[in-house]
Amino acid sequence: MAPQATDMALASPTLIPLGDSALLVRFGNDLSEAANFAAIALARRLIADPLPGVVEVSPNLVSVLLRYDPMRTSFAELTGEVRLRTYSMGGAASASGSVARHRIAITFGGEAGPDLDAVAASLGLSAADFIKAHNAVPLRVLSTGFSPGFLYCGFHPAALVVSRRSDVRASVPAGSVLFAAGQTAIAATAIPTGWHLIGHTKLRNFNPHANPPTQVRAGDEVVFEAAP
Amino acid sequence: MTAILAITRAGPLTSVQDLGRFGMLGNGISAAGAMDRAGYLAAGEAVDAPVGAIEITRAGLDLVLEQGSCRVGFAGGDFILRRNGEPLAWPGTTRLSSGDRLTITPGAAGNYGYLRFDAQIDVPMLLGSLATSSRAQLGGFSGRALAAGDRIRLKSAQPERPMTACHPGAGPIRVIWGLHADLFAAEVRNRFVTSPFTISAQLDRMGVRLGAPPNMFASSANLSLVSDAIVPGDIQILGDGTPIVLMRDHQPTGGYPRIATVISADFDRFAQLRPGTAVAFRPVTVEHAHQLLRSSLK
């Protein structure tokens, strides 16, 4: 069977140097499900089966960062190895290893979710119907790494997409549940944000005294439920 | 007997550092670590120091050894160091006994200096490192900058594995074209590597804002980018055209366009440039940057 267009794109990412000790493998210029899948799949593969000279592998929304030791490998050698791995992965990006599933209880609205009603109204929904739609299907963790333990989860269906707020809140507390751009994000530490604040969770995906300090990884599945 | 240092005056952002907390980017933590690695290594080499240093900033530091004794090595930038009022040559080493005072004030150049001891700074090893992250507010001394009144214990420990520092180069700061260089017009890229910039007064462990010729990046504004990985030395251009060189406490990911990245061999030298200093950038290839690293490490 002929490979689909998206598979071809995944098989030929753009490889870009980030300074002299890192390489970025980028699967697209826009955030798409396919590019995100490919980035996470390649990262998981390179963590499970490391390349010589690579000292850190970290997936982003549409790319994978490889930090390397320039005394142990060269940019040319590394790009060759990465291309080989990517080609052999082909369109099989989705079938990569086990995926953990996390249940996350959210308290929607109220003082901890002051934007809930406005977000629901902008989508033509009651708050109750928005919550139901928000929790209807499992999402994937698209990326981590924005701040300690931060999670981007997506994608919601097109009917639930809202843009960011026009102003930025200087700080929202740890546990804040944020909503914008077809995604739900969860902050594990206090952060500034221009996303809508729709609720709060007891989940703290960051404990610096544990190693690793986070439990939820990019590519994991999350199921949201309304806290009792 | 355990040695105890008491900080009696600390410049802003004085912190405990080592070479950094690596491997944590996916958890949302950038590595932090010494702004001038060569300075960190030089201070430690002289006294066979275990891991860890006090990184001092431009305003300097005063301390007194309250109990015990230790040897201290100091290097990085140019500072004026007095032991009980008597000036000692910087960089150098000295021995401190109970009651001895060190007074460190700014010298002719540099932003960061390092004090290292023949014993280990007794702060918790967190995720493999003693480094303080000013961004994540973790590591080092309770995740914060040192301040007057803080007491630091020194405990005996093995010397850190010796490492050779990069020999600092001279001339323009060399860069590799960045993640989004192709989004800048050829003319803007050309001006970037031919125009003088200045180090602004807004600099810290997270980043150094540059003064740029007027309107240099005006046509590059409003690029909409997917947030992507950042590395130390990345030069990002804010929406208003301000360039910022991201330093060791950089945010792990970011969405502003990045035109270039300072090479490893020139990072320490860049970190030591004081506000008001003129700086120019020159592009090199990755291969050339690697050659520089290999030759400077010999």
Contacts between the chains, C-beta under 8 A, distances in Angstrom:
chain1	res1	chain2	res2	distance
A	16	B	179	5.8
A	17	B	176	5.7
A	17	B	261	7.9
A	17	B	286	4.8
A	18	B	178	7.6
A	18	B	179	6.1
A	18	B	229	6.8
A	18	B	231	4.7
A	18	B	234	7.2
A	18	B	261	6.1
A	19	B	176	5.7
A	19	B	231	5.1
A	19	B	232	7.7
A	19	B	233	5.4
A	19	B	234	7.3
A	19	B	261	3.7
A	19	B	262	7.2
A	19	B	263	6.6
A	19	B	264	7.0
A	19	B	289	7.8
A	20	B	176	6.1
A	20	B	261	7.9
A	20	B	263	5.1
A	20	B	264	5.4
A	20	B	265	8.0
A	20	B	286	5.6
A	20	B	289	3.7
A	20	B	290	6.1
A	20	B	293	6.9
A	21	B	231	7.3
A	21	B	264	5.9
A	22	B	229	7.6
A	22	B	231	4.9
A	24	B	179	6.4
A	24	B	228	7.0
A	24	B	229	6.3
A	26	B	228	7.5
A	28	B	226	7.9
A	29	B	226	7.0
A	30	B	226	6.5
A	31	B	226	5.0
A	55	B	22	6.9
A	55	B	23	7.5
A	56	B	22	6.4
A	56	B	23	5.2
A	56	B	25	6.4
A	58	B	25	4.1
A	58	B	26	4.4
A	58	B	229	6.5
A	59	B	26	6.9
A	60	B	227	7.1
A	60	B	228	5.3
A	60	B	229	5.1
A	60	B	253	6.1
A	61	B	226	5.3
A	61	B	227	6.0
A	61	B	228	7.3
A	62	B	226	5.4
A	62	B	228	7.6
A	63	B	228	5.7
A	63	B	229	6.7
A	65	B	25	6.7
A	65	B	229	3.9
A	65	B	231	7.8
A	67	B	22	7.7
A	67	B	25	8.0
A	67	B	231	7.7
A	70	B	264	7.7
A	70	B	289	7.7
A	70	B	290	4.7
A	70	B	293	5.7
A	71	B	293	7.3
A	71	B	294	7.1
A	71	B	297	7.6
A	74	B	287	7.4
A	74	B	290	6.7
A	75	B	286	4.6
A	75	B	287	7.0
A	75	B	290	7.6
A	76	B	287	8.0
A	143	B	227	7.9
A	143	B	253	7.9
A	144	B	26	5.7
A	144	B	27	6.9
A	144	B	28	6.2
A	145	B	25	5.7
A	145	B	26	5.4
A	145	B	27	7.2
A	145	B	28	5.0
A	145	B	229	7.7
A	145	B	252	4.8
A	145	B	253	5.5
A	146	B	28	6.2
A	146	B	227	6.9
A	146	B	251	7.7
A	146	B	252	6.8
A	146	B	253	5.4
A	147	B	28	4.9
A	147	B	136	7.7
A	147	B	251	7.7
A	147	B	252	7.5
A	148	B	27	6.5
A	148	B	28	4.1
A	148	B	29	5.7
A	148	B	136	5.3
A	148	B	138	7.8
A	149	B	27	6.7
A	149	B	28	5.8
A	150	B	28	5.4
A	188	B	28	7.7
A	189	B	136	7.5
A	206	B	27	7.3
A	206	B	28	7.3
A	208	B	126	5.8
A	208	B	127	6.4
A	208	B	138	5.1
A	209	B	126	7.5
A	211	B	127	5.8
A	211	B	128	7.8
A	212	B	27	6.1
A	213	B	24	7.3
A	213	B	27	5.2
A	213	B	29	7.5
A	213	B	127	6.4
A	214	B	26	7.8
A	214	B	27	4.7
A	214	B	28	7.4
A	217	B	26	7.4
A	218	B	26	7.0
